[in-house]
Amino acid sequence: MKELLWNRKGKFIQYLIASFMFIVDHFIQIFTFSIILGAAQQGSDANMSKIIVIAVFAALLVLQPVLAAYMVIASALLYGIAYLFSKKTVTLQEQVASENEHFTTSMSNTFQGLEILKLNRMDDKFLKASITSQQPEPFS
């Protein structure tokens, strides 16, 4: 085997590259994790998320470029979908907030009115009137 590798220089270089591939892979993983942990120690959320995305993409690009390409395409597609629906989502959130505000105001006014009736001891009169108005009339 030794003589065969020495006689064919191209195969020898290929053998060396294949032998060191696991070591290079290990160093790339260590480098990626050190970048991620370094960003986590600094504590800046914006910079940390950017660094993590770049580090993971770089590791995938080196280790599995096809998977990295699919991930970029999927990320771009998800970003596009989110961008298309963002205006409608914001509009619906504003509508829900205004409806909640209206409901809260209405309930607050109702409870304050009931409190005033109870303080003036008129709650029994209004209770009797509401019960008689809600009873169905018999069929003739």
Backbone as a printed PyTorch tensor [residue, N CA C, xyz], in Angstrom:
tensor([[[   0.8320,   -1.1880,    0.0000],
         [   0.0000,    0.0000,    0.0000],
         [   0.8740,    1.2470,    0.0000]],

        [[   1.9380,    1.1890,    0.7830],
         [   2.8250,    2.3330,    0.8870],
         [   3.4890,    2.6340,   -0.4590]],

        [[   3.9350,    1.6040,   -1.1330],
         [   4.5800,    1.8070,   -2.4320],
         [   3.5920,    2.3180,   -3.4700]],

        [[   2.3290,    1.8360,   -3.3900],
         [   1.3010,    2.2700,   -4.3270],
         [   0.9920,    3.7580,   -4.1530]],

        [[   0.9320,    4.2070,   -2.9070],
         [   0.6730,    5.6210,   -2.6590],
         [   1.8420,    6.4980,   -3.0760]],

        [[   3.0690,    6.0290,   -2.8540],
         [   4.2340,    6.8310,   -3.2350],
         [   4.3610,    6.9140,   -4.7440]],

        [[   3.9370,    5.8900,   -5.4630],
         [   4.0500,    5.8960,   -6.9220],
         [   2.9820,    6.7900,   -7.5610]],

        [[   1.8300,    6.8970,   -6.9770],
         [   0.7560,    7.7350,   -7.5040],
         [   0.5780,    8.9390,   -6.5850]],

        [[   1.0970,   10.0600,   -7.0000],
         [   1.0650,   11.2710,   -6.1610],
         [  -0.3750,   11.7830,   -5.9560]],

        [[  -1.2320,   11.7090,   -6.9970],
         [  -2.6060,   12.1810,   -6.8860],
         [  -3.4050,   11.3910,   -5.8610]],

        [[  -3.2180,   10.0700,   -5.8590],
         [  -3.9120,    9.2220,   -4.8920],
         [  -3.3980,    9.4670,   -3.4830]],

        [[  -2.1010,    9.7800,   -3.3760],
         [  -1.5290,   10.0670,   -2.0600],
         [  -2.1370,   11.3480,   -1.4800]],

        [[  -2.2680,   12.3700,   -2.3180],
         [  -2.8640,   13.6340,   -1.8620],
         [  -4.3350,   13.4080,   -1.4930]],

        [[  -5.0400,   12.6000,   -2.2960],
         [  -6.4350,   12.2880,   -1.9870],
         [  -6.5370,   11.5330,   -0.6620]],

        [[  -5.6240,   10.6500,   -0.4000],
         [  -5.6010,    9.9070,    0.8520],
         [  -5.3600,   10.8400,    2.0360]],

        [[  -4.4320,   11.7890,    1.8710],
         [  -4.1640,   12.7490,    2.9420],
         [  -5.3900,   13.6270,    3.2360]],

        [[  -6.0460,   14.0930,    2.1750],
         [  -7.2390,   14.9300,    2.3620],
         [  -8.3360,   14.1450,    3.0660]],

        [[  -8.5470,   12.8890,    2.6430],
         [  -9.5720,   12.0640,    3.2740],
         [  -9.2270,   11.7790,    4.7340]],

        [[  -7.9480,   11.6480,    5.0370],
         [  -7.5340,   11.3710,    6.4160],
         [  -7.7800,   12.5700,    7.3240]],

        [[  -7.5520,   13.7580,    6.7930],
         [  -7.7030,   14.9640,    7.6030],
         [  -9.1040,   15.5600,    7.5640]],

        [[ -10.0210,   14.9730,    6.8040],
         [ -11.3650,   15.5120,    6.6840],
         [ -12.0900,   15.5300,    8.0280]],

        [[ -11.9450,   14.4840,    8.8360],
         [ -12.6120,   14.4360,   10.1340],
         [ -12.0340,   15.4710,   11.0960]],

        [[ -10.7460,   15.7010,   11.0100],
         [ -10.1150,   16.7030,   11.8750],
         [ -10.5860,   18.1030,   11.4970]],

        [[ -10.6630,   18.3840,   10.1890],
         [ -11.1410,   19.6850,    9.7280],
         [ -12.5980,   19.8880,   10.1340]],

        [[ -13.4000,   18.8440,    9.9980],
         [ -14.8070,   18.9090,   10.4110],
         [ -14.9160,   19.2270,   11.9010]],

        [[ -14.0920,   18.5850,   12.6980],
         [ -14.1090,   18.8250,   14.1410],
         [ -13.7190,   20.2640,   14.4610]],

        [[ -12.7030,   20.8000,   13.8000],
         [ -12.2950,   22.1820,   14.0420],
         [ -13.3680,   23.1780,   13.5980]],

        [[ -14.0770,   22.8770,   12.5300],
         [ -15.1700,   23.7590,   12.0960],
         [ -16.2750,   23.7690,   13.1380]],

        [[ -16.5890,   22.6150,   13.6950],
         [ -17.6060,   22.5570,   14.7420],
         [ -17.1730,   23.3320,   15.9840]],

        [[ -15.9200,   23.1760,   16.3770],
         [ -15.4080,   23.9090,   17.5420],
         [ -15.4690,   25.4100,   17.2910]],

        [[ -15.0680,   25.8410,   16.0880],
         [ -15.0940,   27.2580,   15.7380],
         [ -16.5250,   27.8010,   15.7670]],

        [[ -17.4610,   27.0390,   15.2250],
         [ -18.8580,   27.4700,   15.2130],
         [ -19.3990,   27.6070,   16.6280]],

        [[ -19.1480,   26.6200,   17.4600],
         [ -19.6330,   26.6880,   18.8440],
         [ -18.9530,   27.8130,   19.6190]],

        [[ -17.6830,   28.0760,   19.3430],
         [ -17.0130,   29.1730,   20.0470],
         [ -17.6050,   30.5210,   19.6530]],

        [[ -17.9810,   30.6810,   18.3910],
         [ -18.6180,   31.9300,   17.9690],
         [ -19.9780,   32.0820,   18.6510]],

        [[ -20.7370,   30.9900,   18.6980],
         [ -22.0620,   31.0440,   19.3300],
         [ -21.9370,   31.3520,   20.8210]],

        [[ -21.0410,   30.6720,   21.5090],
         [ -20.8810,   30.9100,   22.9480],
         [ -20.2950,   32.2890,   23.2330]],

        [[ -19.3960,   32.7630,   22.3710],
         [ -18.8630,   34.1100,   22.5320],
         [ -19.9400,   35.1580,   22.3890]],

        [[ -20.8400,   34.9710,   21.4330],
         [ -21.9480,   35.9150,   21.2640],
         [ -22.8990,   35.8560,   22.4560]],

        [[ -23.0980,   34.6590,   23.0040],
         [ -23.9810,   34.5210,   24.1660],
         [ -23.3890,   35.2010,   25.3940]],

        [[ -22.0880,   35.1770,   25.5410],
         [ -21.4530,   35.8290,   26.6890],
         [ -21.5230,   37.3460,   26.5860]],

        [[ -21.4930,   37.8770,   25.3700],
         [ -21.5720,   39.3220,   25.2070],
         [ -22.9550,   39.8440,   25.5440]],

        [[ -23.9800,   39.0460,   25.2890],
         [ -25.3150,   39.3920,   25.7260],
         [ -26.1080,   40.2850,   24.8060]],

        [[ -25.5890,   40.7050,   23.7060],
         [ -26.3440,   41.5390,   22.7850],
         [ -27.2470,   40.6510,   21.9380]],

        [[ -28.5510,   40.8380,   22.0730],
         [ -29.4990,   39.9610,   21.3850],
         [ -29.4210,   40.0980,   19.8700]],

        [[ -29.3580,   41.3240,   19.3700],
         [ -29.3470,   41.5300,   17.9230],
         [ -28.0940,   40.9420,   17.2990]],

        [[ -26.9360,   41.2310,   17.9020],
         [ -25.6910,   40.7060,   17.3530],
         [ -25.6170,   39.1930,   17.5070]],

        [[ -26.1410,   38.6760,   18.6140],
         [ -26.0650,   37.2440,   18.8500],
         [ -26.8750,   36.4840,   17.8110]],

        [[ -28.0560,   36.9450,   17.4930],
         [ -28.8670,   36.2280,   16.5130],
         [ -28.2200,   36.2700,   15.1320]],

        [[ -27.6360,   37.3920,   14.7780],
         [ -26.9440,   37.4810,   13.4830],
         [ -25.7390,   36.5530,   13.4430]],

        [[ -24.9820,   36.5370,   14.5160],
         [ -23.7820,   35.6930,   14.5500],
         [ -24.1580,   34.2150,   14.5140]],

        [[ -25.1980,   33.8520,   15.2250],
         [ -25.6230,   32.4460,   15.2250],
         [ -26.0700,   32.0230,   13.8310]],

        [[ -26.8460,   32.8580,   13.1700],
         [ -27.3160,   32.5210,   11.8250],
         [ -26.1370,   32.3860,   10.8670]],

        [[ -25.2140,   33.3110,   10.9420],
         [ -24.0450,   33.2500,   10.0560],
         [ -23.1880,   32.0360,   10.3590]],

        [[ -22.9810,   31.7360,   11.6230],
         [ -22.1440,   30.5920,   11.9930],
         [ -22.7740,   29.2710,   11.5670]],

        [[ -24.0610,   29.1320,   11.7880],
         [ -24.7370,   27.8920,   11.3990],
         [ -24.7490,   27.7530,    9.8900]],

        [[ -25.0200,   28.8500,    9.1800],
         [ -25.0080,   28.7750,    7.7190],
         [ -23.6210,   28.4510,    7.1890]],

        [[ -22.5830,   29.0500,    7.7930],
         [ -21.2200,   28.7540,    7.3480],
         [ -20.8630,   27.2920,    7.5910]],

        [[ -21.2540,   26.7690,    8.7360],
         [ -20.9800,   25.3600,    9.0290],
         [ -21.7210,   24.4490,    8.0530]],

        [[ -22.9740,   24.7820,    7.7730],
         [ -23.7270,   23.9640,    6.8210],
         [ -23.1580,   24.0790,    5.4140]],

        [[ -22.7170,   25.2690,    5.0700],
         [ -22.1640,   25.4710,    3.7320],
         [ -20.9050,   24.6510,    3.5360]],

        [[ -20.0980,   24.5590,    4.5790],
         [ -18.8710,   23.7670,    4.4800],
         [ -19.1750,   22.2800,    4.5450]],

        [[ -20.0660,   21.9050,    5.4610],
         [ -20.3110,   20.4810,    5.6840],
         [ -21.3150,   19.8910,    4.6960]],

        [[ -22.4280,   20.5850,    4.4620],
         [ -23.4620,   20.0720,    3.5730],
         [ -24.0360,   21.2230,    2.7540]],

        [[ -23.4290,   21.5190,    1.6150],
         [ -23.8650,   22.6870,    0.8370],
         [ -25.2760,   22.5380,    0.2560]],

        [[ -25.7030,   21.3260,   -0.0820],
         [ -27.0450,   21.1480,   -0.6300],
         [ -28.0980,   21.4840,    0.4250]],

        [[ -27.8900,   21.0190,    1.6470],
         [ -28.8110,   21.3290,    2.7350],
         [ -28.8350,   22.8290,    3.0140]],

        [[ -27.6830,   23.4700,    2.9580],
         [ -27.6240,   24.9180,    3.1740],
         [ -28.4030,   25.6590,    2.0980]],

        [[ -28.3110,   25.2170,    0.8600],
         [ -29.0560,   25.8650,   -0.2330],
         [ -30.5590,   25.7020,   -0.0270]],

        [[ -30.9920,   24.5030,    0.3640],
         [ -32.4160,   24.2960,    0.6390],
         [ -32.8920,   25.1680,    1.7950]],

        [[ -32.0670,   25.3140,    2.8100],
         [ -32.4480,   26.1380,    3.9510],
         [ -32.5630,   27.6060,    3.5670]],

        [[ -31.6820,   28.0870,    2.7000],
         [ -31.7620,   29.4760,    2.2510],
         [ -33.0430,   29.6930,    1.4480]],

        [[ -33.3680,   28.7470,    0.5740],
         [ -34.5890,   28.8630,   -0.2260],
         [ -35.8270,   28.8310,    0.6710]],

        [[ -35.8530,   27.9160,    1.6310],
         [ -36.9880,   27.8260,    2.5500],
         [ -37.1100,   29.0910,    3.3940]],

        [[ -35.9920,   29.6280,    3.8600],
         [ -36.0240,   30.8570,    4.6630],
         [ -36.5450,   32.0290,    3.8440]],

        [[ -36.0980,   32.1350,    2.6060],
         [ -36.5750,   33.2180,    1.7440],
         [ -38.0650,   33.0790,    1.4770]],

        [[ -38.5320,   31.8540,    1.2780],
         [ -39.9510,   31.6180,    1.0440],
         [ -40.7810,   31.9860,    2.2710]],

        [[ -40.3400,   31.5730,    3.4560],
         [ -41.0580,   31.9070,    4.6870],
         [ -41.0550,   33.4120,    4.9460]],

        [[ -39.9350,   34.0720,    4.6580],
         [ -39.8680,   35.5220,    4.8300],
         [ -40.8580,   36.2090,    3.8870]],

        [[ -40.9400,   35.7350,    2.6470],
         [ -41.8700,   36.3170,    1.6800],
         [ -43.3130,   36.1530,    2.1150]],

        [[ -43.6620,   34.9730,    2.6060],
         [ -45.0310,   34.7300,    3.0740],
         [ -45.3450,   35.6290,    4.2730]],

        [[ -44.4210,   35.7220,    5.2020],
         [ -44.6420,   36.5790,    6.3730],
         [ -44.7820,   38.0420,    5.9630]],

        [[ -44.0050,   38.4660,    4.9820],
         [ -44.0730,   39.8550,    4.5230],
         [ -45.4230,   40.1380,    3.8530]],

        [[ -45.9260,   39.1610,    3.0920],
         [ -47.2050,   39.3570,    2.4130],
         [ -48.3680,   39.5020,    3.3950]],

        [[ -48.3410,   38.7560,    4.4800],
         [ -49.4520,   38.7700,    5.4220],
         [ -49.2470,   39.7230,    6.5960]],

        [[ -48.1430,   40.4230,    6.6480],
         [ -47.8680,   41.2720,    7.8100],
         [ -48.8400,   42.4430,    7.9150]],

        [[ -49.2040,   43.0630,    6.7940],
         [ -50.1220,   44.2110,    6.8460],
         [ -51.5020,   43.7820,    7.3360]],

        [[ -51.9940,   42.6580,    6.8360],
         [ -53.3080,   42.1850,    7.2590],
         [ -53.2880,   41.7890,    8.7290]],

        [[ -52.2050,   41.1790,    9.1710],
         [ -52.0880,   40.7790,   10.5740],
         [ -52.0890,   42.0000,   11.4830]],

        [[ -51.3660,   43.0260,   11.1110],
         [ -51.3270,   44.2530,   11.9150],
         [ -52.7030,   44.9000,   11.9580]],

        [[ -53.3940,   44.9150,   10.8240],
         [ -54.7430,   45.4880,   10.7840],
         [ -55.6930,   44.7160,   11.6880]],

        [[ -55.6250,   43.3830,   11.6380],
         [ -56.4880,   42.5750,   12.5010],
         [ -56.1490,   42.7620,   13.9760]],

        [[ -54.8840,   42.8920,   14.2980],
         [ -54.4960,   43.1210,   15.6960],
         [ -55.0160,   44.4700,   16.1960]],

        [[ -54.9600,   45.4910,   15.3460],
         [ -55.4870,   46.7980,   15.7370],
         [ -57.0000,   46.7410,   15.9270]],

        [[ -57.6860,   45.9980,   15.0590],
         [ -59.1370,   45.8570,   15.1780],
         [ -59.5040,   45.1280,   16.4700]],

        [[ -58.7870,   44.0700,   16.7820],
         [ -59.0400,   43.3300,   18.0250],
         [ -58.7790,   44.2220,   19.2330]],

        [[ -57.7330,   45.0190,   19.1880],
         [ -57.4220,   45.9110,   20.3080],
         [ -58.5380,   46.9400,   20.5040]],

        [[ -59.0360,   47.5080,   19.4070],
         [ -60.1060,   48.5090,   19.5500],
         [ -61.4010,   47.8630,   20.0410]],

        [[ -61.7090,   46.6550,   19.5660],
         [ -62.9100,   45.9540,   20.0510],
         [ -62.7740,   45.6040,   21.5380]],

        [[ -61.5840,   45.1880,   21.9490],
         [ -61.3470,   44.8990,   23.3720],
         [ -61.5150,   46.1520,   24.2190]],

        [[ -61.0360,   47.2650,   23.7060],
         [ -61.1800,   48.5260,   24.4410],
         [ -62.6560,   48.9040,   24.5790]],

        [[ -63.4110,   48.7430,   23.4980],
         [ -64.8510,   49.0530,   23.5270],
         [ -65.5750,   48.1290,   24.5110]],

        [[ -65.2650,   46.8450,   24.4780],
         [ -65.8950,   45.8800,   25.3840],
         [ -65.5580,   46.1940,   26.8360]],

        [[ -64.2990,   46.5050,   27.1030],
         [ -63.8770,   46.8150,   28.4690],
         [ -64.5800,   48.0660,   28.9840]],

        [[ -64.6940,   49.0800,   28.1340],
         [ -65.3880,   50.3080,   28.5340],
         [ -66.8620,   50.0340,   28.8120]],

        [[ -67.4820,   49.2530,   27.9540],
         [ -68.9000,   48.9280,   28.1310],
         [ -69.1320,   48.1540,   29.4300]],

        [[ -68.2930,   47.1660,   29.6960],
         [ -68.4380,   46.3850,   30.9320],
         [ -68.1710,   47.2370,   32.1590]],

        [[ -67.2060,   48.1170,   32.0710],
         [ -66.9020,   49.0030,   33.2010],
         [ -68.0800,   49.9160,   33.4960]],

        [[ -68.6800,   50.4720,   32.4400],
         [ -69.8490,   51.3400,   32.6350],
         [ -71.0230,   50.5630,   33.2240]],

        [[ -71.2170,   49.3280,   32.7550],
         [ -72.3110,   48.5040,   33.2760],
         [ -72.1200,   48.2250,   34.7590]],

        [[ -70.9110,   47.8090,   35.1350],
         [ -70.6630,   47.4970,   36.5400],
         [ -70.7440,   48.7450,   37.4270]],

        [[ -70.3150,   49.8930,   36.9090],
         [ -70.4320,   51.1220,   37.6870],
         [ -71.8980,   51.5030,   37.8750]],

        [[ -72.7180,   51.2800,   36.8190],
         [ -74.1510,   51.5490,   36.9430],
         [ -74.8080,   50.6310,   37.9470]],

        [[ -74.4090,   49.3470,   37.9350],
         [ -74.9690,   48.4130,   38.9150],
         [ -74.5590,   48.7920,   40.3360]],

        [[ -73.3600,   49.2680,   40.4760],
         [ -72.8830,   49.6810,   41.8000],
         [ -73.6820,   50.8840,   42.3030]],

        [[ -73.9680,   51.8200,   41.4040],
         [ -74.7670,   52.9960,   41.7950],
         [ -76.1730,   52.5670,   42.1950]],

        [[ -76.7760,   51.6390,   41.4150],
         [ -78.1130,   51.1550,   41.7610],
         [ -78.1140,   50.4640,   43.1140]],

        [[ -77.0940,   49.6930,   43.3890],
         [ -77.0250,   48.9770,   44.6600],
         [ -76.8210,   49.9570,   45.8170]],

        [[ -76.0040,   50.9680,   45.6140],
         [ -75.7930,   51.9630,   46.6690],
         [ -77.0700,   52.7360,   46.9650]],

        [[ -77.8730,   52.9840,   45.9500],
         [ -79.1330,   53.7070,   46.1470],
         [ -80.2830,   52.7650,   46.5240]],

        [[ -79.9850,   51.5050,   46.6920],
         [ -80.9530,   50.4650,   47.0840],
         [ -82.1290,   50.3790,   46.1090]],

        [[ -81.8050,   50.4740,   44.8430],
         [ -82.8250,   50.3500,   43.8140],
         [ -82.6320,   49.0730,   42.9970]],

        [[ -81.7190,   48.2210,   43.4350],
         [ -81.4150,   47.0250,   42.6660],
         [ -82.5800,   46.0460,   42.6310]],

        [[ -83.3510,   45.9480,   43.7120],
         [ -84.5000,   45.0310,   43.7300],
         [ -85.5680,   45.4690,   42.7270]],

        [[ -85.8040,   46.7600,   42.6270],
         [ -86.8100,   47.2820,   41.6990],
         [ -86.4170,   46.9680,   40.2510]],

        [[ -85.1380,   47.1870,   39.9040],
         [ -84.6730,   46.8970,   38.5470],
         [ -84.6180,   45.4040,   38.2750]],

        [[ -84.3150,   44.6080,   39.2870],
         [ -84.2910,   43.1540,   39.1250],
         [ -85.6890,   42.6290,   38.8140]],

        [[ -86.7080,   43.1070,   39.5410],
         [ -88.0910,   42.6740,   39.2990],
         [ -88.5590,   43.1100,   37.9160]],

        [[ -88.1920,   44.3080,   37.5280],
         [ -88.6020,   44.8100,   36.2110],
         [ -87.9440,   44.0150,   35.0850]],

        [[ -86.6910,   43.6360,   35.2520],
         [ -86.0060,   42.8760,   34.2030],
         [ -86.5090,   41.4440,   34.1240]],

        [[ -86.8860,   40.8610,   35.2720],
         [ -87.4050,   39.4880,   35.2680],
         [ -88.7690,   39.4470,   34.5910]],

        [[ -89.6410,   40.4100,   34.8910],
         [ -90.9800,   40.4150,   34.2700],
         [ -90.8980,   40.7190,   32.7830]],

        [[ -89.9170,   41.4990,   32.3560],
         [ -89.8070,   41.8230,   30.9330],
         [ -89.2060,   40.6560,   30.1360]],

        [[ -88.5310,   39.7320,   30.7890],
         [ -87.8980,   38.6240,   30.0800],
         [ -88.7710,   37.3730,   30.0450]],

        [[ -89.8720,   37.3290,   30.7840],
         [ -90.7250,   36.1570,   30.7890],
         [ -91.5410,   36.1270,   29.5000]],

        [[ -91.5800,   34.9550,   28.8290],
         [ -92.3580,   34.8930,   27.5750],
         [ -93.8520,   34.9250,   27.8600]],

        [[ -94.5730,   35.4820,   26.9220],
         [ -96.0300,   35.5540,   27.0570],
         [ -96.6210,   34.2220,   26.6280]],

        [[ -97.6740,   33.7700,   27.3220],
         [ -98.2940,   32.4920,   26.9420],
         [ -99.0800,   32.6410,   25.6360]],

        [[ -99.1390,   31.5460,   24.8730],
         [ -99.8870,   31.5610,   23.6180],
         [-101.3870,   31.5060,   23.9200]],

        [[-102.1750,   32.2610,   23.1640],
         [-103.6160,   32.2360,   23.4030],
         [-104.3540,   31.4640,   22.3350]]])
